[in-house]
C-alpha cells in the first residue's frame, strides 16, 4: 500500500490528472507494488517557493507501506522525476521527493502491520 501526494505549481486539468495517475500507477512496479494498492492525491496550481522564488516545482510525498529495505526507491525516484518533467514540464532539479516508511495502516477499521 502506498499513499502518494503530489503538489505542483503546474496546472492540473482532467487530462493531466489521468496521465499522472496512469504513469505513477505504472511506476509502482519499481518498488514491487501495483496501482491496485495506490492512493494518490494530485494538487496543481500550488504556490511553491523554491530557493526564494516562485518557479515550476513539484513536491512529492511518497508514503510506502511494507518496503523497509527501500527496494527500488532510486529507480522510483528517477521515474517520478521523469514523469514530472515529461507531463508537467517541471525541471528535474525542481522535483523533490520525500519518502516515508509506513509501519502500520488501518483500512476499514482494521489495523494492518
Number of C-alpha atoms within 10 A of each C-alpha: 18 23 16 19 18 18 18 24 20 21 13 17 10 9 9 16 17 12 14 21 18 12 17 21 18 14 21 22 13 16 17 12 19 16 18 10 13 18 14 16 14 15 16 17 12 16 14 17 12 12 8 7 8 12 17 20 25 28 18 21 17 20 17 20 19 16 17 11 8 12 13 14 17 12 13 17 21 13 18 22 21 17 19 25 18 12 14 20 13 21 16 17 10 17 19 15 17 12 14 15 15 17 12 11 14 9 8 6 7 8 9 10 10
